[in-house]
Amino acid sequence: MRLTMYTDFALRVLLYLGVKESNELSTVQEISDAYGISKNHLTKVTHELGKMGLIETVRGRGGGIRLKLAPSEINVGATIRKTEDDFHLVECFNCSANKCVITPVCRLKNVLHEALEAYFKVLDSYTLADFVENNENLATILLGEKL
Amino acid sequence: MRLTMYTDFALRVLLYLGVKESNELSTVQEISDAYGISKNHLTKVTHELGKMGLIETVRGRGGGIRLKLAPSEINVGATIRKTEDDFHLVECFNCSANKCVITPVCRLKNVLHEALEAYFKVLDSYTLADFVENNENLATILLGEKL
């Protein structure tokens, strides 16, 4: 059971933008350099985060990306719900494709739903602000001498 | 975020064997027929469940498989921990392969661990007995006229 690499990278982009001053712009290249991960992957990730309304792009010379919302407004559970393809733990979670014959009487599916709810209850109780506020060490690692 | 098809099928095998009388044997063919899923997949799944000590095989004519433990002794969380390859929600959950530079100061990883713990806390509170005891509808669907 894993989250997608896409979600992993999306969260890293948000952390990076979250440790910057609110209006300061970042480039995909600098985020790629900071984490040592593929610029191509990050370009796709930032494009999607833009479509989700979490980040915004300033075009032109000196342009870049930044958070569109305050870190305290970016809920972790809500973000992961958007970045993951689905949470179909087992076949019957996908109503349209489910062929499992015991679905109507299966108590296991209820327990798996209960477990997934408990998982999200934790994630829903945090925002990006919880990770970036008063976290100078994170800023130092990601932004280095710029601080 | 999904469980593997392997875990899904393993749980279905345990449910099937759990609704049978304790000493009665089942064949992979009849489980395959009951759920309408591949016998080849189920053969692999039952082999692994045997190695995990959850089911046992009686060989020879009239042989088959049955639970090795009482349903109340088969914990759901423990079973899923065994049947899943891993629970590496993000890269840093895999200590040996992790290259994420912010790991030492990242609070997000702690929150993801907290969420995963909440998920397992639910699963750990159930056993196979909770799904099969007093569930005549499940027995009717899986075993049909045999009841």
HADDOCK unambig.tbl for C-alpha pairs under 7 A between the chains (distance, minus, plus):
assign (segid A and resid 1 and name CA) (segid B and resid 1 and name CA) 6.11 0.50 0.50
assign (segid A and resid 1 and name CA) (segid B and resid 2 and name CA) 5.52 0.50 0.50
assign (segid A and resid 1 and name CA) (segid B and resid 3 and name CA) 5.07 0.50 0.50
assign (segid A and resid 1 and name CA) (segid B and resid 84 and name CA) 6.85 0.50 0.50
assign (segid A and resid 1 and name CA) (segid B and resid 86 and name CA) 6.19 0.50 0.50
assign (segid A and resid 1 and name CA) (segid B and resid 87 and name CA) 4.85 0.50 0.50
assign (segid A and resid 1 and name CA) (segid B and resid 88 and name CA) 6.82 0.50 0.50
assign (segid A and resid 1 and name CA) (segid B and resid 89 and name CA) 6.77 0.50 0.50
assign (segid A and resid 2 and name CA) (segid B and resid 1 and name CA) 5.53 0.50 0.50
assign (segid A and resid 2 and name CA) (segid B and resid 87 and name CA) 5.77 0.50 0.50
assign (segid A and resid 2 and name CA) (segid B and resid 88 and name CA) 5.35 0.50 0.50
assign (segid A and resid 2 and name CA) (segid B and resid 89 and name CA) 4.20 0.50 0.50
assign (segid A and resid 2 and name CA) (segid B and resid 90 and name CA) 6.80 0.50 0.50
assign (segid A and resid 3 and name CA) (segid B and resid 1 and name CA) 5.07 0.50 0.50
assign (segid A and resid 3 and name CA) (segid B and resid 89 and name CA) 4.82 0.50 0.50
assign (segid A and resid 3 and name CA) (segid B and resid 90 and name CA) 6.17 0.50 0.50
assign (segid A and resid 8 and name CA) (segid B and resid 90 and name CA) 5.77 0.50 0.50
assign (segid A and resid 35 and name CA) (segid B and resid 100 and name CA) 6.58 0.50 0.50
assign (segid A and resid 35 and name CA) (segid B and resid 101 and name CA) 6.16 0.50 0.50
assign (segid A and resid 84 and name CA) (segid B and resid 1 and name CA) 6.83 0.50 0.50
assign (segid A and resid 86 and name CA) (segid B and resid 1 and name CA) 6.18 0.50 0.50
assign (segid A and resid 87 and name CA) (segid B and resid 1 and name CA) 4.85 0.50 0.50
assign (segid A and resid 87 and name CA) (segid B and resid 2 and name CA) 5.76 0.50 0.50
assign (segid A and resid 88 and name CA) (segid B and resid 1 and name CA) 6.81 0.50 0.50
assign (segid A and resid 88 and name CA) (segid B and resid 2 and name CA) 5.32 0.50 0.50
assign (segid A and resid 89 and name CA) (segid B and resid 1 and name CA) 6.78 0.50 0.50
assign (segid A and resid 89 and name CA) (segid B and resid 2 and name CA) 4.17 0.50 0.50
assign (segid A and resid 89 and name CA) (segid B and resid 3 and name CA) 4.82 0.50 0.50
assign (segid A and resid 90 and name CA) (segid B and resid 2 and name CA) 6.79 0.50 0.50
assign (segid A and resid 90 and name CA) (segid B and resid 3 and name CA) 6.17 0.50 0.50
assign (segid A and resid 90 and name CA) (segid B and resid 8 and name CA) 5.77 0.50 0.50
assign (segid A and resid 100 and name CA) (segid B and resid 35 and name CA) 6.57 0.50 0.50
assign (segid A and resid 101 and name CA) (segid B and resid 35 and name CA) 6.17 0.50 0.50
assign (segid A and resid 102 and name CA) (segid B and resid 138 and name CA) 6.52 0.50 0.50
assign (segid A and resid 102 and name CA) (segid B and resid 141 and name CA) 6.60 0.50 0.50
assign (segid A and resid 105 and name CA) (segid B and resid 137 and name CA) 6.34 0.50 0.50
assign (segid A and resid 105 and name CA) (segid B and resid 138 and name CA) 5.84 0.50 0.50
assign (segid A and resid 106 and name CA) (segid B and resid 138 and name CA) 6.97 0.50 0.50
assign (segid A and resid 107 and name CA) (segid B and resid 131 and name CA) 5.35 0.50 0.50
assign (segid A and resid 108 and name CA) (segid B and resid 131 and name CA) 6.21 0.50 0.50
assign (segid A and resid 111 and name CA) (segid B and resid 123 and name CA) 6.98 0.50 0.50
assign (segid A and resid 114 and name CA) (segid B and resid 122 and name CA) 6.99 0.50 0.50
assign (segid A and resid 115 and name CA) (segid B and resid 119 and name CA) 4.47 0.50 0.50
assign (segid A and resid 115 and name CA) (segid B and resid 120 and name CA) 6.89 0.50 0.50
assign (segid A and resid 115 and name CA) (segid B and resid 122 and name CA) 5.23 0.50 0.50
assign (segid A and resid 115 and name CA) (segid B and resid 123 and name CA) 6.38 0.50 0.50
assign (segid A and resid 116 and name CA) (segid B and resid 119 and name CA) 6.07 0.50 0.50
assign (segid A and resid 118 and name CA) (segid B and resid 118 and name CA) 5.53 0.50 0.50
assign (segid A and resid 118 and name CA) (segid B and resid 119 and name CA) 5.58 0.50 0.50
assign (segid A and resid 119 and name CA) (segid B and resid 115 and name CA) 4.48 0.50 0.50
assign (segid A and resid 119 and name CA) (segid B and resid 116 and name CA) 6.07 0.50 0.50
assign (segid A and resid 119 and name CA) (segid B and resid 118 and name CA) 5.59 0.50 0.50
assign (segid A and resid 119 and name CA) (segid B and resid 119 and name CA) 4.99 0.50 0.50
assign (segid A and resid 120 and name CA) (segid B and resid 115 and name CA) 6.90 0.50 0.50
assign (segid A and resid 122 and name CA) (segid B and resid 114 and name CA) 6.99 0.50 0.50
assign (segid A and resid 122 and name CA) (segid B and resid 115 and name CA) 5.24 0.50 0.50
assign (segid A and resid 123 and name CA) (segid B and resid 111 and name CA) 6.98 0.50 0.50
assign (segid A and resid 123 and name CA) (segid B and resid 115 and name CA) 6.40 0.50 0.50
assign (segid A and resid 131 and name CA) (segid B and resid 107 and name CA) 5.36 0.50 0.50
assign (segid A and resid 131 and name CA) (segid B and resid 108 and name CA) 6.20 0.50 0.50
assign (segid A and resid 137 and name CA) (segid B and resid 105 and name CA) 6.35 0.50 0.50
assign (segid A and resid 138 and name CA) (segid B and resid 102 and name CA) 6.51 0.50 0.50
assign (segid A and resid 138 and name CA) (segid B and resid 105 and name CA) 5.85 0.50 0.50
assign (segid A and resid 138 and name CA) (segid B and resid 106 and name CA) 6.96 0.50 0.50
assign (segid A and resid 141 and name CA) (segid B and resid 102 and name CA) 6.59 0.50 0.50
